[in-house]
Amino acid sequence: MMVFNRIGSVVVMEEGQAVGIITETDMFRIFLRLLGGEERGLRVTLRAPAFRGIQADILTDIARAGGHLVSLGNLTDDDSVLMAFKVLDLTAEDLEAILGELPVDDLDIREV
């Protein structure tokens, strides 16, 4: 709502009293934390078929290999899911080997 209406800040009300303010910068910081932006690691983006359990399969295989997931985002349409996540404690080569065994496309792994 803030973005669509070009609102830079919102007053936080509690029982009719102004108790604070939330700004665009506050929202940016929250999204940065949600996406694991405060930690160095490997950011993975991929597209997979949108069948029940595909995300669980991908993340389970990463966890079994010793990977530590610090963020995850999904966008799903009728036939595919776009996943973006950050992983610690594995190398790019480890992730390529793990994900190469799964039905994924458009794989991109970057150190961030």
Backbone as XML, in Angstrom:
<?xml version="1.0"?>
<chain id="A" units="angstrom">
  <residue number="1" name="MET">
    <atom name="N" x="0.818" y="-1.175" z="0.000"/>
    <atom name="CA" x="0.000" y="0.000" z="0.000"/>
    <atom name="C" x="0.875" y="1.257" z="0.000"/>
  </residue>
  <residue number="2" name="MET">
    <atom name="N" x="1.937" y="1.246" z="0.794"/>
    <atom name="CA" x="2.806" y="2.422" z="0.858"/>
    <atom name="C" x="3.412" y="2.713" z="-0.507"/>
  </residue>
  <residue number="3" name="VAL">
    <atom name="N" x="3.905" y="1.680" z="-1.194"/>
    <atom name="CA" x="4.560" y="1.873" z="-2.487"/>
    <atom name="C" x="3.563" y="2.358" z="-3.532"/>
  </residue>
  <residue number="4" name="PHE">
    <atom name="N" x="2.416" y="1.686" z="-3.622"/>
    <atom name="CA" x="1.441" y="2.030" z="-4.656"/>
    <atom name="C" x="0.887" y="3.437" z="-4.487"/>
  </residue>
  <residue number="5" name="ASN">
    <atom name="N" x="0.825" y="3.913" z="-3.264"/>
    <atom name="CA" x="0.286" y="5.245" z="-2.996"/>
    <atom name="C" x="1.370" y="6.290" z="-2.738"/>
  </residue>
  <residue number="6" name="ARG">
    <atom name="N" x="2.633" y="5.892" z="-2.939"/>
    <atom name="CA" x="3.778" y="6.794" z="-2.747"/>
    <atom name="C" x="3.773" y="7.445" z="-1.369"/>
  </residue>
  <residue number="7" name="ILE">
    <atom name="N" x="3.566" y="6.603" z="-0.369"/>
    <atom name="CA" x="3.572" y="7.059" z="1.020"/>
    <atom name="C" x="4.923" y="6.687" z="1.621"/>
  </residue>
  <residue number="8" name="GLY">
    <atom name="N" x="5.652" y="7.660" z="2.155"/>
    <atom name="CA" x="6.992" y="7.425" z="2.682"/>
    <atom name="C" x="7.028" y="6.975" z="4.124"/>
  </residue>
  <residue number="9" name="SER">
    <atom name="N" x="5.943" y="7.219" z="4.866"/>
    <atom name="CA" x="5.910" y="6.800" z="6.269"/>
    <atom name="C" x="4.459" y="6.675" z="6.728"/>
  </residue>
  <residue number="10" name="VAL">
    <atom name="N" x="4.267" y="5.872" z="7.763"/>
    <atom name="CA" x="2.938" y="5.637" z="8.317"/>
    <atom name="C" x="3.027" y="5.770" z="9.828"/>
  </residue>
  <residue number="11" name="VAL">
    <atom name="N" x="2.074" y="6.462" z="10.412"/>
    <atom name="CA" x="2.015" y="6.605" z="11.870"/>
    <atom name="C" x="1.416" y="5.331" z="12.453"/>
  </residue>
  <residue number="12" name="VAL">
    <atom name="N" x="2.033" y="4.809" z="13.506"/>
    <atom name="CA" x="1.530" y="3.628" z="14.203"/>
    <atom name="C" x="0.662" y="4.102" z="15.361"/>
  </residue>
  <residue number="13" name="MET">
    <atom name="N" x="-0.586" y="3.625" z="15.366"/>
    <atom name="CA" x="-1.546" y="4.047" z="16.392"/>
    <atom name="C" x="-1.849" y="2.879" z="17.326"/>
  </residue>
  <residue number="14" name="GLU">
    <atom name="N" x="-2.018" y="3.199" z="18.584"/>
    <atom name="CA" x="-2.436" y="2.209" z="19.575"/>
    <atom name="C" x="-3.452" y="2.871" z="20.495"/>
  </residue>
  <residue number="15" name="GLU">
    <atom name="N" x="-4.670" y="2.341" z="20.485"/>
    <atom name="CA" x="-5.759" y="2.886" z="21.294"/>
    <atom name="C" x="-5.939" y="4.390" z="21.072"/>
  </residue>
  <residue number="16" name="GLY">
    <atom name="N" x="-5.871" y="4.785" z="19.788"/>
    <atom name="CA" x="-6.100" y="6.176" z="19.437"/>
    <atom name="C" x="-4.925" y="7.109" z="19.658"/>
  </residue>
  <residue number="17" name="GLN">
    <atom name="N" x="-3.805" y="6.600" z="20.118"/>
    <atom name="CA" x="-2.620" y="7.418" z="20.375"/>
    <atom name="C" x="-1.511" y="7.051" z="19.389"/>
  </residue>
  <residue number="18" name="ALA">
    <atom name="N" x="-0.810" y="8.046" z="18.903"/>
    <atom name="CA" x="0.358" y="7.807" z="18.051"/>
    <atom name="C" x="1.485" y="7.270" z="18.927"/>
  </residue>
  <residue number="19" name="VAL">
    <atom name="N" x="1.984" y="6.067" z="18.567"/>
    <atom name="CA" x="3.045" y="5.451" z="19.374"/>
    <atom name="C" x="4.337" y="5.248" z="18.585"/>
  </residue>
  <residue number="20" name="GLY">
    <atom name="N" x="4.329" y="5.582" z="17.301"/>
    <atom name="CA" x="5.543" y="5.412" z="16.512"/>
    <atom name="C" x="5.297" y="5.727" z="15.056"/>
  </residue>
  <residue number="21" name="ILE">
    <atom name="N" x="6.315" y="5.454" z="14.263"/>
    <atom name="CA" x="6.235" y="5.707" z="12.828"/>
    <atom name="C" x="7.030" y="4.619" z="12.116"/>
  </residue>
  <residue number="22" name="ILE">
    <atom name="N" x="6.514" y="4.160" z="10.993"/>
    <atom name="CA" x="7.217" y="3.196" z="10.149"/>
    <atom name="C" x="7.529" y="3.904" z="8.843"/>
  </residue>
  <residue number="23" name="THR">
    <atom name="N" x="8.796" y="3.838" z="8.421"/>
    <atom name="CA" x="9.229" y="4.514" z="7.200"/>
    <atom name="C" x="9.575" y="3.504" z="6.111"/>
  </residue>
  <residue number="24" name="GLU">
    <atom name="N" x="9.774" y="4.006" z="4.896"/>
    <atom name="CA" x="10.239" y="3.160" z="3.800"/>
    <atom name="C" x="11.551" y="2.472" z="4.165"/>
  </residue>
  <residue number="25" name="THR">
    <atom name="N" x="12.422" y="3.188" z="4.855"/>
    <atom name="CA" x="13.708" y="2.618" z="5.265"/>
    <atom name="C" x="13.501" y="1.460" z="6.228"/>
  </residue>
  <residue number="26" name="ASP">
    <atom name="N" x="12.553" y="1.597" z="7.159"/>
    <atom name="CA" x="12.244" y="0.493" z="8.074"/>
    <atom name="C" x="11.805" y="-0.742" z="7.288"/>
  </residue>
  <residue number="27" name="MET">
    <atom name="N" x="10.944" y="-0.542" z="6.294"/>
    <atom name="CA" x="10.452" y="-1.657" z="5.481"/>
    <atom name="C" x="11.593" y="-2.287" z="4.685"/>
  </residue>
  <residue number="28" name="PHE">
    <atom name="N" x="12.476" y="-1.457" z="4.137"/>
    <atom name="CA" x="13.617" y="-1.971" z="3.387"/>
    <atom name="C" x="14.496" y="-2.842" z="4.284"/>
  </residue>
  <residue number="29" name="ARG">
    <atom name="N" x="14.757" y="-2.380" z="5.501"/>
    <atom name="CA" x="15.578" y="-3.153" z="6.443"/>
    <atom name="C" x="14.938" y="-4.500" z="6.770"/>
  </residue>
  <residue number="30" name="ILE">
    <atom name="N" x="13.625" y="-4.514" z="6.927"/>
    <atom name="CA" x="12.926" y="-5.770" z="7.217"/>
    <atom name="C" x="13.090" y="-6.745" z="6.054"/>
  </residue>
  <residue number="31" name="PHE">
    <atom name="N" x="12.886" y="-6.275" z="4.826"/>
    <atom name="CA" x="13.042" y="-7.150" z="3.669"/>
    <atom name="C" x="14.486" y="-7.613" z="3.509"/>
  </residue>
  <residue number="32" name="LEU">
    <atom name="N" x="15.433" y="-6.758" z="3.800"/>
    <atom name="CA" x="16.837" y="-7.140" z="3.750"/>
    <atom name="C" x="17.111" y="-8.298" z="4.702"/>
  </residue>
  <residue number="33" name="ARG">
    <atom name="N" x="16.576" y="-8.214" z="5.908"/>
    <atom name="CA" x="16.749" y="-9.291" z="6.885"/>
    <atom name="C" x="16.014" y="-10.553" z="6.449"/>
  </residue>
  <residue number="34" name="LEU">
    <atom name="N" x="14.791" y="-10.414" z="5.914"/>
    <atom name="CA" x="14.029" y="-11.575" z="5.453"/>
    <atom name="C" x="14.760" y="-12.327" z="4.351"/>
  </residue>
  <residue number="35" name="LEU">
    <atom name="N" x="15.481" y="-11.606" z="3.520"/>
    <atom name="CA" x="16.195" y="-12.221" z="2.408"/>
    <atom name="C" x="17.620" y="-12.628" z="2.766"/>
  </residue>
  <residue number="36" name="GLY">
    <atom name="N" x="17.967" y="-12.550" z="4.048"/>
    <atom name="CA" x="19.290" y="-12.982" z="4.481"/>
    <atom name="C" x="20.396" y="-12.043" z="4.072"/>
  </residue>
  <residue number="37" name="GLY">
    <atom name="N" x="20.082" y="-10.786" z="3.832"/>
    <atom name="CA" x="21.058" y="-9.824" z="3.341"/>
    <atom name="C" x="22.162" y="-9.471" z="4.308"/>
  </residue>
  <residue number="38" name="GLU">
    <atom name="N" x="22.013" y="-9.838" z="5.559"/>
    <atom name="CA" x="23.027" y="-9.493" z="6.556"/>
    <atom name="C" x="24.126" y="-10.541" z="6.673"/>
  </residue>
  <residue number="39" name="GLU">
    <atom name="N" x="23.981" y="-11.666" z="5.964"/>
    <atom name="CA" x="24.972" y="-12.738" z="6.058"/>
    <atom name="C" x="25.546" y="-13.053" z="4.688"/>
  </residue>
  <residue number="40" name="ARG">
    <atom name="N" x="26.836" y="-13.378" z="4.661"/>
    <atom name="CA" x="27.470" y="-13.831" z="3.429"/>
    <atom name="C" x="27.069" y="-15.277" z="3.196"/>
  </residue>
  <residue number="41" name="GLY">
    <atom name="N" x="26.871" y="-15.631" z="1.956"/>
    <atom name="CA" x="26.494" y="-17.003" z="1.634"/>
    <atom name="C" x="26.282" y="-17.153" z="0.147"/>
  </residue>
  <residue number="42" name="LEU">
    <atom name="N" x="25.607" y="-18.221" z="-0.224"/>
    <atom name="CA" x="25.308" y="-18.485" z="-1.620"/>
    <atom name="C" x="23.825" y="-18.237" z="-1.875"/>
  </residue>
  <residue number="43" name="ARG">
    <atom name="N" x="23.538" y="-17.337" z="-2.817"/>
    <atom name="CA" x="22.153" y="-17.094" z="-3.212"/>
    <atom name="C" x="21.856" y="-17.985" z="-4.403"/>
  </residue>
  <residue number="44" name="VAL">
    <atom name="N" x="20.787" y="-18.738" z="-4.294"/>
    <atom name="CA" x="20.381" y="-19.669" z="-5.337"/>
    <atom name="C" x="19.031" y="-19.225" z="-5.887"/>
  </residue>
  <residue number="45" name="THR">
    <atom name="N" x="18.931" y="-19.145" z="-7.205"/>
    <atom name="CA" x="17.630" y="-18.962" z="-7.839"/>
    <atom name="C" x="17.445" y="-20.098" z="-8.831"/>
  </residue>
  <residue number="46" name="LEU">
    <atom name="N" x="16.212" y="-20.577" z="-8.925"/>
    <atom name="CA" x="15.914" y="-21.682" z="-9.832"/>
    <atom name="C" x="14.429" y="-21.713" z="-10.138"/>
  </residue>
  <residue number="47" name="ARG">
    <atom name="N" x="14.095" y="-22.434" z="-11.185"/>
    <atom name="CA" x="12.700" y="-22.690" z="-11.544"/>
    <atom name="C" x="12.514" y="-24.200" z="-11.510"/>
  </residue>
  <residue number="48" name="ALA">
    <atom name="N" x="11.414" y="-24.630" z="-10.906"/>
    <atom name="CA" x="11.107" y="-26.054" z="-10.806"/>
    <atom name="C" x="9.644" y="-26.267" z="-11.165"/>
  </residue>
  <residue number="49" name="PRO">
    <atom name="N" x="9.280" y="-27.498" z="-11.553"/>
    <atom name="CA" x="7.869" y="-27.763" z="-11.829"/>
    <atom name="C" x="7.041" y="-27.593" z="-10.557"/>
  </residue>
  <residue number="50" name="ALA">
    <atom name="N" x="5.843" y="-27.060" z="-10.707"/>
    <atom name="CA" x="5.005" y="-26.763" z="-9.537"/>
    <atom name="C" x="4.184" y="-27.983" z="-9.143"/>
  </residue>
  <residue number="51" name="PHE">
    <atom name="N" x="4.867" y="-29.005" z="-8.635"/>
    <atom name="CA" x="4.116" y="-30.129" z="-8.088"/>
    <atom name="C" x="4.298" y="-30.167" z="-6.583"/>
  </residue>
  <residue number="52" name="ARG">
    <atom name="N" x="3.307" y="-30.723" z="-5.924"/>
    <atom name="CA" x="3.297" y="-30.763" z="-4.462"/>
    <atom name="C" x="4.579" y="-31.411" z="-3.937"/>
  </residue>
  <residue number="53" name="GLY">
    <atom name="N" x="5.269" y="-30.698" z="-3.049"/>
    <atom name="CA" x="6.444" y="-31.244" z="-2.387"/>
    <atom name="C" x="7.781" y="-30.912" z="-3.025"/>
  </residue>
  <residue number="54" name="ILE">
    <atom name="N" x="7.793" y="-30.228" z="-4.172"/>
    <atom name="CA" x="9.075" y="-29.951" z="-4.825"/>
    <atom name="C" x="9.974" y="-29.083" z="-3.956"/>
  </residue>
  <residue number="55" name="GLN">
    <atom name="N" x="9.408" y="-28.062" z="-3.291"/>
    <atom name="CA" x="10.232" y="-27.225" z="-2.425"/>
    <atom name="C" x="10.813" y="-28.053" z="-1.283"/>
  </residue>
  <residue number="56" name="ALA">
    <atom name="N" x="9.995" y="-28.914" z="-0.704"/>
    <atom name="CA" x="10.467" y="-29.770" z="0.390"/>
    <atom name="C" x="11.584" y="-30.687" z="-0.088"/>
  </residue>
  <residue number="57" name="ASP">
    <atom name="N" x="11.450" y="-31.260" z="-1.283"/>
    <atom name="CA" x="12.495" y="-32.133" z="-1.828"/>
    <atom name="C" x="13.811" y="-31.378" z="-1.971"/>
  </residue>
  <residue number="58" name="ILE">
    <atom name="N" x="13.752" y="-30.192" z="-2.545"/>
    <atom name="CA" x="14.955" y="-29.391" z="-2.771"/>
    <atom name="C" x="15.620" y="-29.036" z="-1.451"/>
  </residue>
  <residue number="59" name="LEU">
    <atom name="N" x="14.844" y="-28.512" z="-0.515"/>
    <atom name="CA" x="15.415" y="-28.051" z="0.755"/>
    <atom name="C" x="15.870" y="-29.206" z="1.634"/>
  </residue>
  <residue number="60" name="THR">
    <atom name="N" x="15.181" y="-30.343" z="1.575"/>
    <atom name="CA" x="15.603" y="-31.520" z="2.343"/>
    <atom name="C" x="16.954" y="-32.016" z="1.854"/>
  </residue>
  <residue number="61" name="ASP">
    <atom name="N" x="17.137" y="-32.082" z="0.539"/>
    <atom name="CA" x="18.422" y="-32.534" z="-0.001"/>
    <atom name="C" x="19.555" y="-31.594" z="0.401"/>
  </residue>
  <residue number="62" name="ILE">
    <atom name="N" x="19.294" y="-30.305" z="0.406"/>
    <atom name="CA" x="20.313" y="-29.334" z="0.819"/>
    <atom name="C" x="20.640" y="-29.507" z="2.300"/>
  </residue>
  <residue number="63" name="ALA">
    <atom name="N" x="19.628" y="-29.667" z="3.127"/>
    <atom name="CA" x="19.849" y="-29.849" z="4.569"/>
    <atom name="C" x="20.604" y="-31.143" z="4.849"/>
  </residue>
  <residue number="64" name="ARG">
    <atom name="N" x="20.262" y="-32.216" z="4.164"/>
    <atom name="CA" x="20.951" y="-33.503" z="4.366"/>
    <atom name="C" x="22.428" y="-33.413" z="3.998"/>
  </residue>
  <residue number="65" name="ALA">
    <atom name="N" x="22.758" y="-32.519" z="3.072"/>
    <atom name="CA" x="24.159" y="-32.341" z="2.671"/>
    <atom name="C" x="24.906" y="-31.396" z="3.606"/>
  </residue>
  <residue number="66" name="GLY">
    <atom name="N" x="24.208" y="-30.860" z="4.613"/>
    <atom name="CA" x="24.856" y="-29.979" z="5.578"/>
    <atom name="C" x="24.626" y="-28.505" z="5.348"/>
  </residue>
  <residue number="67" name="GLY">
    <atom name="N" x="23.774" y="-28.158" z="4.389"/>
    <atom name="CA" x="23.490" y="-26.755" z="4.114"/>
    <atom name="C" x="22.576" y="-26.146" z="5.161"/>
  </residue>
  <residue number="68" name="HIS">
    <atom name="N" x="22.815" y="-24.872" z="5.439"/>
    <atom name="CA" x="22.002" y="-24.124" z="6.398"/>
    <atom name="C" x="21.246" y="-23.043" z="5.641"/>
  </residue>
  <residue number="69" name="LEU">
    <atom name="N" x="19.920" y="-23.160" z="5.582"/>
    <atom name="CA" x="19.077" y="-22.213" z="4.871"/>
    <atom name="C" x="18.828" y="-20.998" z="5.747"/>
  </residue>
  <residue number="70" name="VAL">
    <atom name="N" x="19.128" y="-19.792" z="5.231"/>
    <atom name="CA" x="18.910" y="-18.575" z="6.021"/>
    <atom name="C" x="17.817" y="-17.681" z="5.452"/>
  </residue>
  <residue number="71" name="SER">
    <atom name="N" x="17.350" y="-17.964" z="4.243"/>
    <atom name="CA" x="16.223" y="-17.212" z="3.690"/>
    <atom name="C" x="15.597" y="-18.016" z="2.565"/>
  </residue>
  <residue number="72" name="LEU">
    <atom name="N" x="14.326" y="-17.709" z="2.284"/>
    <atom name="CA" x="13.610" y="-18.425" z="1.229"/>
    <atom name="C" x="12.458" y="-17.578" z="0.722"/>
  </residue>
  <residue number="73" name="GLY">
    <atom name="N" x="12.321" y="-17.515" z="-0.594"/>
    <atom name="CA" x="11.173" y="-16.869" z="-1.217"/>
    <atom name="C" x="10.700" y="-17.714" z="-2.385"/>
  </residue>
  <residue number="74" name="ASN">
    <atom name="N" x="9.391" y="-17.757" z="-2.615"/>
    <atom name="CA" x="8.785" y="-18.532" z="-3.699"/>
    <atom name="C" x="7.781" y="-17.684" z="-4.454"/>
  </residue>
  <residue number="75" name="LEU">
    <atom name="N" x="7.726" y="-17.860" z="-5.755"/>
    <atom name="CA" x="6.654" y="-17.323" z="-6.590"/>
    <atom name="C" x="6.155" y="-18.484" z="-7.431"/>
  </residue>
  <residue number="76" name="THR">
    <atom name="N" x="4.867" y="-18.776" z="-7.354"/>
    <atom name="CA" x="4.317" y="-19.930" z="-8.056"/>
    <atom name="C" x="3.293" y="-19.482" z="-9.087"/>
  </residue>
  <residue number="77" name="ASP">
    <atom name="N" x="3.360" y="-20.095" z="-10.275"/>
    <atom name="CA" x="2.295" y="-19.909" z="-11.248"/>
    <atom name="C" x="1.683" y="-21.280" z="-11.525"/>
  </residue>
  <residue number="78" name="ASP">
    <atom name="N" x="0.942" y="-21.427" z="-12.612"/>
    <atom name="CA" x="0.225" y="-22.675" z="-12.863"/>
    <atom name="C" x="1.122" y="-23.894" z="-13.016"/>
  </residue>
  <residue number="79" name="ASP">
    <atom name="N" x="2.292" y="-23.718" z="-13.619"/>
    <atom name="CA" x="3.097" y="-24.899" z="-13.903"/>
    <atom name="C" x="4.522" y="-24.872" z="-13.360"/>
  </residue>
  <residue number="80" name="SER">
    <atom name="N" x="4.926" y="-23.795" z="-12.709"/>
    <atom name="CA" x="6.285" y="-23.770" z="-12.169"/>
    <atom name="C" x="6.360" y="-22.908" z="-10.916"/>
  </residue>
  <residue number="81" name="VAL">
    <atom name="N" x="7.445" y="-23.117" z="-10.187"/>
    <atom name="CA" x="7.721" y="-22.316" z="-8.998"/>
    <atom name="C" x="9.113" y="-21.720" z="-9.168"/>
  </residue>
  <residue number="82" name="LEU">
    <atom name="N" x="9.221" y="-20.425" z="-8.934"/>
    <atom name="CA" x="10.510" y="-19.744" z="-8.934"/>
    <atom name="C" x="10.934" y="-19.634" z="-7.481"/>
  </residue>
  <residue number="83" name="MET">
    <atom name="N" x="12.094" y="-20.179" z="-7.161"/>
    <atom name="CA" x="12.598" y="-20.152" z="-5.793"/>
    <atom name="C" x="13.865" y="-19.316" z="-5.731"/>
  </residue>
  <residue number="84" name="ALA">
    <atom name="N" x="14.012" y="-18.567" z="-4.655"/>
    <atom name="CA" x="15.236" y="-17.829" z="-4.363"/>
    <atom name="C" x="15.532" y="-18.064" z="-2.894"/>
  </residue>
  <residue number="85" name="PHE">
    <atom name="N" x="16.754" y="-18.498" z="-2.601"/>
    <atom name="CA" x="17.113" y="-18.750" z="-1.208"/>
    <atom name="C" x="18.600" y="-18.553" z="-1.003"/>
  </residue>
  <residue number="86" name="LYS">
    <atom name="N" x="18.981" y="-18.397" z="0.254"/>
    <atom name="CA" x="20.388" y="-18.246" z="0.606"/>
    <atom name="C" x="20.794" y="-19.413" z="1.491"/>
  </residue>
  <residue number="87" name="VAL">
    <atom name="N" x="21.967" y="-19.970" z="1.192"/>
    <atom name="CA" x="22.477" y="-21.149" z="1.888"/>
    <atom name="C" x="23.876" y="-20.865" z="2.421"/>
  </residue>
  <residue number="88" name="LEU">
    <atom name="N" x="24.136" y="-21.335" z="3.631"/>
    <atom name="CA" x="25.470" y="-21.295" z="4.228"/>
    <atom name="C" x="25.995" y="-22.722" z="4.352"/>
  </residue>
  <residue number="89" name="ASP">
    <atom name="N" x="27.295" y="-22.852" z="4.538"/>
    <atom name="CA" x="27.970" y="-24.115" z="4.863"/>
    <atom name="C" x="28.067" y="-25.113" z="3.716"/>
  </residue>
  <residue number="90" name="LEU">
    <atom name="N" x="27.804" y="-24.702" z="2.485"/>
    <atom name="CA" x="28.041" y="-25.533" z="1.309"/>
    <atom name="C" x="28.767" y="-24.698" z="0.266"/>
  </residue>
  <residue number="91" name="THR">
    <atom name="N" x="29.424" y="-25.366" z="-0.668"/>
    <atom name="CA" x="30.059" y="-24.664" z="-1.784"/>
    <atom name="C" x="29.093" y="-24.625" z="-2.967"/>
  </residue>
  <residue number="92" name="ALA">
    <atom name="N" x="29.405" y="-23.783" z="-3.931"/>
    <atom name="CA" x="28.600" y="-23.726" z="-5.151"/>
    <atom name="C" x="28.618" y="-25.080" z="-5.856"/>
  </residue>
  <residue number="93" name="GLU">
    <atom name="N" x="29.761" y="-25.740" z="-5.820"/>
    <atom name="CA" x="29.872" y="-27.056" z="-6.446"/>
    <atom name="C" x="28.976" y="-28.071" z="-5.746"/>
  </residue>
  <residue number="94" name="ASP">
    <atom name="N" x="28.924" y="-28.011" z="-4.403"/>
    <atom name="CA" x="28.021" y="-28.895" z="-3.652"/>
    <atom name="C" x="26.579" y="-28.689" z="-4.115"/>
  </residue>
  <residue number="95" name="LEU">
    <atom name="N" x="26.177" y="-27.426" z="-4.186"/>
    <atom name="CA" x="24.798" y="-27.118" z="-4.568"/>
    <atom name="C" x="24.500" y="-27.541" z="-6.004"/>
  </residue>
  <residue number="96" name="GLU">
    <atom name="N" x="25.445" y="-27.339" z="-6.899"/>
    <atom name="CA" x="25.243" y="-27.765" z="-8.285"/>
    <atom name="C" x="25.030" y="-29.271" z="-8.363"/>
  </residue>
  <residue number="97" name="ALA">
    <atom name="N" x="25.802" y="-30.031" z="-7.579"/>
    <atom name="CA" x="25.660" y="-31.488" z="-7.576"/>
    <atom name="C" x="24.302" y="-31.909" z="-7.010"/>
  </residue>
  <residue number="98" name="ILE">
    <atom name="N" x="23.903" y="-31.287" z="-5.910"/>
    <atom name="CA" x="22.619" y="-31.616" z="-5.276"/>
    <atom name="C" x="21.467" y="-31.280" z="-6.217"/>
  </residue>
  <residue number="99" name="LEU">
    <atom name="N" x="21.467" y="-30.070" z="-6.737"/>
    <atom name="CA" x="20.350" y="-29.603" z="-7.553"/>
    <atom name="C" x="20.348" y="-30.226" z="-8.943"/>
  </residue>
  <residue number="100" name="GLY">
    <atom name="N" x="21.508" y="-30.703" z="-9.390"/>
    <atom name="CA" x="21.587" y="-31.387" z="-10.676"/>
    <atom name="C" x="20.821" y="-32.692" z="-10.703"/>
  </residue>
  <residue number="101" name="GLU">
    <atom name="N" x="20.528" y="-33.234" z="-9.535"/>
    <atom name="CA" x="19.765" y="-34.479" z="-9.423"/>
    <atom name="C" x="18.256" y="-34.236" z="-9.402"/>
  </residue>
  <residue number="102" name="LEU">
    <atom name="N" x="17.848" y="-32.984" z="-9.379"/>
    <atom name="CA" x="16.430" y="-32.630" z="-9.246"/>
    <atom name="C" x="15.926" y="-31.948" z="-10.515"/>
  </residue>
  <residue number="103" name="PRO">
    <atom name="N" x="14.606" y="-31.929" z="-10.728"/>
    <atom name="CA" x="14.055" y="-31.329" z="-11.952"/>
    <atom name="C" x="13.998" y="-29.803" z="-11.879"/>
  </residue>
  <residue number="104" name="VAL">
    <atom name="N" x="15.167" y="-29.155" z="-11.960"/>
    <atom name="CA" x="15.212" y="-27.695" z="-11.883"/>
    <atom name="C" x="15.796" y="-27.115" z="-13.171"/>
  </residue>
  <residue number="105" name="ASP">
    <atom name="N" x="15.370" y="-25.899" z="-13.490"/>
    <atom name="CA" x="15.868" y="-25.156" z="-14.651"/>
    <atom name="C" x="16.310" y="-23.778" z="-14.194"/>
  </residue>
  <residue number="106" name="ASP">
    <atom name="N" x="16.968" y="-23.063" z="-15.081"/>
    <atom name="CA" x="17.369" y="-21.673" z="-14.841"/>
    <atom name="C" x="18.136" y="-21.522" z="-13.532"/>
  </residue>
  <residue number="107" name="LEU">
    <atom name="N" x="19.001" y="-22.477" z="-13.236"/>
    <atom name="CA" x="19.763" y="-22.471" z="-11.987"/>
    <atom name="C" x="20.833" y="-21.387" z="-12.016"/>
  </residue>
  <residue number="108" name="ASP">
    <atom name="N" x="20.866" y="-20.584" z="-10.962"/>
    <atom name="CA" x="21.897" y="-19.561" z="-10.798"/>
    <atom name="C" x="22.350" y="-19.587" z="-9.346"/>
  </residue>
  <residue number="109" name="ILE">
    <atom name="N" x="23.653" y="-19.734" z="-9.136"/>
    <atom name="CA" x="24.232" y="-19.767" z="-7.791"/>
    <atom name="C" x="25.298" y="-18.692" z="-7.740"/>
  </residue>
  <residue number="110" name="ARG">
    <atom name="N" x="25.176" y="-17.781" z="-6.773"/>
    <atom name="CA" x="26.130" y="-16.672" z="-6.648"/>
    <atom name="C" x="26.524" y="-16.475" z="-5.202"/>
  </residue>
  <residue number="111" name="GLU">
    <atom name="N" x="27.801" y="-16.141" z="-4.996"/>
    <atom name="CA" x="28.242" y="-15.768" z="-3.656"/>
    <atom name="C" x="27.835" y="-14.321" z="-3.417"/>
  </residue>
  <residue number="112" name="VAL">
    <atom name="N" x="27.130" y="-14.092" z="-2.335"/>
    <atom name="CA" x="26.676" y="-12.737" z="-1.992"/>
    <atom name="C" x="26.930" y="-12.461" z="-0.529"/>
  </residue>
</chain>
